[in-house]
Amino acid sequence: MPAACTYDYAVVRVVPRVERGEFVNAGVIVSCAAQGFLQAHIELDEARLLALDASVDLPGIRAALAALPLVCAGGEAAGALGRLSTRERFHWLVAPRSTSIQTSAVHTGRCTDLCVETERLLDRMVRPRPTGNA
């Protein structure tokens, strides 16, 4: 059995009208310094976002969210941020800001498979829960 590792994560939120403070969880950023792991997975539910603000700039939101996995991956596609270390990129991504794309506080967990854990976090924090009689 693989050894458990400690990881940090934050939930990515879209705040269409910052002054109201309402948001839709749109993804997660997961980092494990010991394994050099840094990934962002985005799954924006546009219908939920539009329910908060029908006039939201969807193309702008999509573009901002699409940049997050690029920054995580590093390299030339991420521009100057891509030259930072994995840990520095994580800290830049989760730094508090008052824009339409924000993150939750950073939380810590332990797991044996970071990819499986990322999916679990998406299920728990981002993806809509099934409704009906199941």
Biotite code that builds the C-alpha atoms (Angstrom):
import biotite.structure as struc

atoms = struc.array([
    struc.Atom([0.000, 0.000, 0.000], chain_id="A", res_id=1, res_name="MET", atom_name="CA", element="C"),
    struc.Atom([1.405, 3.456, -0.896], chain_id="A", res_id=2, res_name="PRO", atom_name="CA", element="C"),
    struc.Atom([2.390, 5.729, 1.959], chain_id="A", res_id=3, res_name="ALA", atom_name="CA", element="C"),
    struc.Atom([0.026, 8.543, 2.822], chain_id="A", res_id=4, res_name="ALA", atom_name="CA", element="C"),
    struc.Atom([1.120, 12.062, 1.937], chain_id="A", res_id=5, res_name="CYS", atom_name="CA", element="C"),
    struc.Atom([0.042, 15.422, 3.295], chain_id="A", res_id=6, res_name="THR", atom_name="CA", element="C"),
    struc.Atom([-1.512, 17.859, 0.828], chain_id="A", res_id=7, res_name="TYR", atom_name="CA", element="C"),
    struc.Atom([-3.037, 21.324, 0.842], chain_id="A", res_id=8, res_name="ASP", atom_name="CA", element="C"),
    struc.Atom([-6.111, 22.371, -1.093], chain_id="A", res_id=9, res_name="TYR", atom_name="CA", element="C"),
    struc.Atom([-8.343, 25.339, -1.690], chain_id="A", res_id=10, res_name="ALA", atom_name="CA", element="C"),
    struc.Atom([-11.726, 25.600, -3.350], chain_id="A", res_id=11, res_name="VAL", atom_name="CA", element="C"),
    struc.Atom([-11.917, 27.946, -6.350], chain_id="A", res_id=12, res_name="VAL", atom_name="CA", element="C"),
    struc.Atom([-14.924, 30.255, -6.159], chain_id="A", res_id=13, res_name="ARG", atom_name="CA", element="C"),
    struc.Atom([-16.548, 32.526, -8.706], chain_id="A", res_id=14, res_name="VAL", atom_name="CA", element="C"),
    struc.Atom([-17.949, 35.667, -7.100], chain_id="A", res_id=15, res_name="VAL", atom_name="CA", element="C"),
    struc.Atom([-19.942, 37.425, -9.832], chain_id="A", res_id=16, res_name="PRO", atom_name="CA", element="C"),
    struc.Atom([-20.737, 40.505, -7.738], chain_id="A", res_id=17, res_name="ARG", atom_name="CA", element="C"),
    struc.Atom([-17.989, 40.976, -5.177], chain_id="A", res_id=18, res_name="VAL", atom_name="CA", element="C"),
    struc.Atom([-20.020, 43.502, -3.197], chain_id="A", res_id=19, res_name="GLU", atom_name="CA", element="C"),
    struc.Atom([-22.674, 40.844, -2.494], chain_id="A", res_id=20, res_name="ARG", atom_name="CA", element="C"),
    struc.Atom([-20.262, 38.092, -1.457], chain_id="A", res_id=21, res_name="GLY", atom_name="CA", element="C"),
    struc.Atom([-22.280, 35.334, -3.139], chain_id="A", res_id=22, res_name="GLU", atom_name="CA", element="C"),
    struc.Atom([-20.273, 32.647, -4.901], chain_id="A", res_id=23, res_name="PHE", atom_name="CA", element="C"),
    struc.Atom([-20.355, 29.374, -6.798], chain_id="A", res_id=24, res_name="VAL", atom_name="CA", element="C"),
    struc.Atom([-17.688, 26.764, -6.109], chain_id="A", res_id=25, res_name="ASN", atom_name="CA", element="C"),
    struc.Atom([-16.029, 26.115, -9.454], chain_id="A", res_id=26, res_name="ALA", atom_name="CA", element="C"),
    struc.Atom([-13.022, 23.892, -8.796], chain_id="A", res_id=27, res_name="GLY", atom_name="CA", element="C"),
    struc.Atom([-10.183, 22.866, -6.524], chain_id="A", res_id=28, res_name="VAL", atom_name="CA", element="C"),
    struc.Atom([-6.453, 23.486, -6.379], chain_id="A", res_id=29, res_name="ILE", atom_name="CA", element="C"),
    struc.Atom([-4.467, 20.643, -4.797], chain_id="A", res_id=30, res_name="VAL", atom_name="CA", element="C"),
    struc.Atom([-0.792, 20.817, -3.831], chain_id="A", res_id=31, res_name="SER", atom_name="CA", element="C"),
    struc.Atom([1.614, 18.303, -2.320], chain_id="A", res_id=32, res_name="CYS", atom_name="CA", element="C"),
    struc.Atom([5.081, 19.801, -1.943], chain_id="A", res_id=33, res_name="ALA", atom_name="CA", element="C"),
    struc.Atom([6.689, 16.442, -1.112], chain_id="A", res_id=34, res_name="ALA", atom_name="CA", element="C"),
    struc.Atom([5.539, 15.011, -4.461], chain_id="A", res_id=35, res_name="GLN", atom_name="CA", element="C"),
    struc.Atom([5.865, 18.180, -6.533], chain_id="A", res_id=36, res_name="GLY", atom_name="CA", element="C"),
    struc.Atom([2.132, 17.941, -7.224], chain_id="A", res_id=37, res_name="PHE", atom_name="CA", element="C"),
    struc.Atom([0.113, 21.023, -8.122], chain_id="A", res_id=38, res_name="LEU", atom_name="CA", element="C"),
    struc.Atom([-3.136, 20.754, -10.076], chain_id="A", res_id=39, res_name="GLN", atom_name="CA", element="C"),
    struc.Atom([-6.278, 22.789, -10.544], chain_id="A", res_id=40, res_name="ALA", atom_name="CA", element="C"),
    struc.Atom([-9.458, 21.130, -11.745], chain_id="A", res_id=41, res_name="HIS", atom_name="CA", element="C"),
    struc.Atom([-12.264, 23.421, -12.839], chain_id="A", res_id=42, res_name="ILE", atom_name="CA", element="C"),
    struc.Atom([-15.917, 22.457, -13.350], chain_id="A", res_id=43, res_name="GLU", atom_name="CA", element="C"),
    struc.Atom([-17.969, 25.638, -13.473], chain_id="A", res_id=44, res_name="LEU", atom_name="CA", element="C"),
    struc.Atom([-21.735, 25.156, -13.339], chain_id="A", res_id=45, res_name="ASP", atom_name="CA", element="C"),
    struc.Atom([-22.648, 28.116, -15.525], chain_id="A", res_id=46, res_name="GLU", atom_name="CA", element="C"),
    struc.Atom([-26.380, 27.793, -14.823], chain_id="A", res_id=47, res_name="ALA", atom_name="CA", element="C"),
    struc.Atom([-25.760, 28.206, -11.080], chain_id="A", res_id=48, res_name="ARG", atom_name="CA", element="C"),
    struc.Atom([-23.518, 31.195, -11.746], chain_id="A", res_id=49, res_name="LEU", atom_name="CA", element="C"),
    struc.Atom([-26.111, 32.818, -14.001], chain_id="A", res_id=50, res_name="LEU", atom_name="CA", element="C"),
    struc.Atom([-28.719, 32.302, -11.268], chain_id="A", res_id=51, res_name="ALA", atom_name="CA", element="C"),
    struc.Atom([-26.631, 34.612, -9.067], chain_id="A", res_id=52, res_name="LEU", atom_name="CA", element="C"),
    struc.Atom([-26.023, 37.194, -11.790], chain_id="A", res_id=53, res_name="ASP", atom_name="CA", element="C"),
    struc.Atom([-27.564, 36.890, -15.246], chain_id="A", res_id=54, res_name="ALA", atom_name="CA", element="C"),
    struc.Atom([-25.263, 39.645, -16.535], chain_id="A", res_id=55, res_name="SER", atom_name="CA", element="C"),
    struc.Atom([-21.971, 38.006, -15.487], chain_id="A", res_id=56, res_name="VAL", atom_name="CA", element="C"),
    struc.Atom([-19.126, 38.168, -18.031], chain_id="A", res_id=57, res_name="ASP", atom_name="CA", element="C"),
    struc.Atom([-19.009, 34.432, -18.828], chain_id="A", res_id=58, res_name="LEU", atom_name="CA", element="C"),
    struc.Atom([-16.196, 34.679, -21.424], chain_id="A", res_id=59, res_name="PRO", atom_name="CA", element="C"),
    struc.Atom([-14.058, 36.605, -18.939], chain_id="A", res_id=60, res_name="GLY", atom_name="CA", element="C"),
    struc.Atom([-14.808, 34.138, -16.137], chain_id="A", res_id=61, res_name="ILE", atom_name="CA", element="C"),
    struc.Atom([-14.044, 31.170, -18.407], chain_id="A", res_id=62, res_name="ARG", atom_name="CA", element="C"),
    struc.Atom([-10.718, 32.727, -19.446], chain_id="A", res_id=63, res_name="ALA", atom_name="CA", element="C"),
    struc.Atom([-9.701, 33.458, -15.850], chain_id="A", res_id=64, res_name="ALA", atom_name="CA", element="C"),
    struc.Atom([-10.585, 29.932, -14.736], chain_id="A", res_id=65, res_name="LEU", atom_name="CA", element="C"),
    struc.Atom([-8.751, 28.385, -17.721], chain_id="A", res_id=66, res_name="ALA", atom_name="CA", element="C"),
    struc.Atom([-5.563, 30.132, -16.594], chain_id="A", res_id=67, res_name="ALA", atom_name="CA", element="C"),
    struc.Atom([-5.486, 28.313, -13.243], chain_id="A", res_id=68, res_name="LEU", atom_name="CA", element="C"),
    struc.Atom([-4.473, 24.847, -14.573], chain_id="A", res_id=69, res_name="PRO", atom_name="CA", element="C"),
    struc.Atom([-1.852, 26.548, -16.770], chain_id="A", res_id=70, res_name="LEU", atom_name="CA", element="C"),
    struc.Atom([-0.288, 28.265, -13.749], chain_id="A", res_id=71, res_name="VAL", atom_name="CA", element="C"),
    struc.Atom([-0.319, 24.954, -11.875], chain_id="A", res_id=72, res_name="CYS", atom_name="CA", element="C"),
    struc.Atom([1.464, 23.191, -14.748], chain_id="A", res_id=73, res_name="ALA", atom_name="CA", element="C"),
    struc.Atom([4.120, 25.893, -14.920], chain_id="A", res_id=74, res_name="GLY", atom_name="CA", element="C"),
    struc.Atom([6.361, 26.443, -17.908], chain_id="A", res_id=75, res_name="GLY", atom_name="CA", element="C"),
    struc.Atom([6.102, 28.974, -20.722], chain_id="A", res_id=76, res_name="GLU", atom_name="CA", element="C"),
    struc.Atom([2.297, 28.722, -21.077], chain_id="A", res_id=77, res_name="ALA", atom_name="CA", element="C"),
    struc.Atom([1.978, 30.217, -17.581], chain_id="A", res_id=78, res_name="ALA", atom_name="CA", element="C"),
    struc.Atom([4.145, 33.238, -18.396], chain_id="A", res_id=79, res_name="GLY", atom_name="CA", element="C"),
    struc.Atom([6.315, 34.673, -15.619], chain_id="A", res_id=80, res_name="ALA", atom_name="CA", element="C"),
    struc.Atom([4.381, 32.694, -12.996], chain_id="A", res_id=81, res_name="LEU", atom_name="CA", element="C"),
    struc.Atom([5.436, 29.481, -14.717], chain_id="A", res_id=82, res_name="GLY", atom_name="CA", element="C"),
    struc.Atom([9.031, 30.086, -13.640], chain_id="A", res_id=83, res_name="ARG", atom_name="CA", element="C"),
    struc.Atom([8.126, 30.044, -9.938], chain_id="A", res_id=84, res_name="LEU", atom_name="CA", element="C"),
    struc.Atom([8.523, 26.883, -7.864], chain_id="A", res_id=85, res_name="SER", atom_name="CA", element="C"),
    struc.Atom([5.515, 24.629, -7.330], chain_id="A", res_id=86, res_name="THR", atom_name="CA", element="C"),
    struc.Atom([5.056, 25.933, -3.793], chain_id="A", res_id=87, res_name="ARG", atom_name="CA", element="C"),
    struc.Atom([5.355, 29.572, -4.898], chain_id="A", res_id=88, res_name="GLU", atom_name="CA", element="C"),
    struc.Atom([2.752, 29.032, -7.631], chain_id="A", res_id=89, res_name="ARG", atom_name="CA", element="C"),
    struc.Atom([0.370, 27.462, -5.093], chain_id="A", res_id=90, res_name="PHE", atom_name="CA", element="C"),
    struc.Atom([0.779, 30.390, -2.712], chain_id="A", res_id=91, res_name="HIS", atom_name="CA", element="C"),
    struc.Atom([0.214, 32.877, -5.537], chain_id="A", res_id=92, res_name="TRP", atom_name="CA", element="C"),
    struc.Atom([-2.955, 31.042, -6.612], chain_id="A", res_id=93, res_name="LEU", atom_name="CA", element="C"),
    struc.Atom([-4.480, 30.944, -3.122], chain_id="A", res_id=94, res_name="VAL", atom_name="CA", element="C"),
    struc.Atom([-3.526, 34.470, -2.050], chain_id="A", res_id=95, res_name="ALA", atom_name="CA", element="C"),
    struc.Atom([-6.577, 36.476, -0.921], chain_id="A", res_id=96, res_name="PRO", atom_name="CA", element="C"),
    struc.Atom([-8.003, 38.790, -3.574], chain_id="A", res_id=97, res_name="ARG", atom_name="CA", element="C"),
    struc.Atom([-11.173, 40.751, -4.121], chain_id="A", res_id=98, res_name="SER", atom_name="CA", element="C"),
    struc.Atom([-11.837, 39.813, -7.735], chain_id="A", res_id=99, res_name="THR", atom_name="CA", element="C"),
    struc.Atom([-14.432, 37.559, -9.315], chain_id="A", res_id=100, res_name="SER", atom_name="CA", element="C"),
    struc.Atom([-12.142, 34.529, -8.989], chain_id="A", res_id=101, res_name="ILE", atom_name="CA", element="C"),
    struc.Atom([-11.261, 33.769, -5.358], chain_id="A", res_id=102, res_name="GLN", atom_name="CA", element="C"),
    struc.Atom([-10.217, 30.779, -3.291], chain_id="A", res_id=103, res_name="THR", atom_name="CA", element="C"),
    struc.Atom([-11.292, 29.474, 0.070], chain_id="A", res_id=104, res_name="SER", atom_name="CA", element="C"),
    struc.Atom([-8.940, 29.263, 2.989], chain_id="A", res_id=105, res_name="ALA", atom_name="CA", element="C"),
    struc.Atom([-6.262, 26.600, 2.527], chain_id="A", res_id=106, res_name="VAL", atom_name="CA", element="C"),
    struc.Atom([-7.053, 23.255, 4.131], chain_id="A", res_id=107, res_name="HIS", atom_name="CA", element="C"),
    struc.Atom([-4.791, 20.270, 4.762], chain_id="A", res_id=108, res_name="THR", atom_name="CA", element="C"),
    struc.Atom([-5.455, 16.577, 4.307], chain_id="A", res_id=109, res_name="GLY", atom_name="CA", element="C"),
    struc.Atom([-3.755, 13.207, 3.960], chain_id="A", res_id=110, res_name="ARG", atom_name="CA", element="C"),
    struc.Atom([-4.227, 10.607, 1.268], chain_id="A", res_id=111, res_name="CYS", atom_name="CA", element="C"),
    struc.Atom([-2.456, 7.836, -0.604], chain_id="A", res_id=112, res_name="THR", atom_name="CA", element="C"),
    struc.Atom([-3.523, 8.898, -4.117], chain_id="A", res_id=113, res_name="ASP", atom_name="CA", element="C"),
    struc.Atom([-3.640, 12.599, -4.980], chain_id="A", res_id=114, res_name="LEU", atom_name="CA", element="C"),
    struc.Atom([-5.616, 12.096, -8.203], chain_id="A", res_id=115, res_name="CYS", atom_name="CA", element="C"),
    struc.Atom([-8.319, 10.078, -6.432], chain_id="A", res_id=116, res_name="VAL", atom_name="CA", element="C"),
    struc.Atom([-8.391, 12.639, -3.623], chain_id="A", res_id=117, res_name="GLU", atom_name="CA", element="C"),
    struc.Atom([-8.800, 15.483, -6.121], chain_id="A", res_id=118, res_name="THR", atom_name="CA", element="C"),
    struc.Atom([-11.864, 13.749, -7.570], chain_id="A", res_id=119, res_name="GLU", atom_name="CA", element="C"),
    struc.Atom([-13.242, 13.231, -4.056], chain_id="A", res_id=120, res_name="ARG", atom_name="CA", element="C"),
    struc.Atom([-12.800, 16.933, -3.311], chain_id="A", res_id=121, res_name="LEU", atom_name="CA", element="C"),
    struc.Atom([-14.577, 17.867, -6.548], chain_id="A", res_id=122, res_name="LEU", atom_name="CA", element="C"),
    struc.Atom([-17.459, 15.544, -5.657], chain_id="A", res_id=123, res_name="ASP", atom_name="CA", element="C"),
    struc.Atom([-17.716, 16.962, -2.152], chain_id="A", res_id=124, res_name="ARG", atom_name="CA", element="C"),
    struc.Atom([-17.107, 20.657, -2.770], chain_id="A", res_id=125, res_name="MET", atom_name="CA", element="C"),
    struc.Atom([-17.978, 21.483, -6.380], chain_id="A", res_id=126, res_name="VAL", atom_name="CA", element="C"),
    struc.Atom([-20.207, 19.022, -8.179], chain_id="A", res_id=127, res_name="ARG", atom_name="CA", element="C"),
    struc.Atom([-23.956, 19.292, -7.597], chain_id="A", res_id=128, res_name="PRO", atom_name="CA", element="C"),
    struc.Atom([-25.417, 16.604, -5.414], chain_id="A", res_id=129, res_name="ARG", atom_name="CA", element="C"),
    struc.Atom([-27.971, 14.287, -6.993], chain_id="A", res_id=130, res_name="PRO", atom_name="CA", element="C"),
    struc.Atom([-31.571, 15.102, -6.204], chain_id="A", res_id=131, res_name="THR", atom_name="CA", element="C"),
    struc.Atom([-34.628, 12.933, -6.078], chain_id="A", res_id=132, res_name="GLY", atom_name="CA", element="C"),
    struc.Atom([-35.440, 9.647, -4.418], chain_id="A", res_id=133, res_name="ASN", atom_name="CA", element="C"),
    struc.Atom([-32.366, 7.503, -4.573], chain_id="A", res_id=134, res_name="ALA", atom_name="CA", element="C"),
])
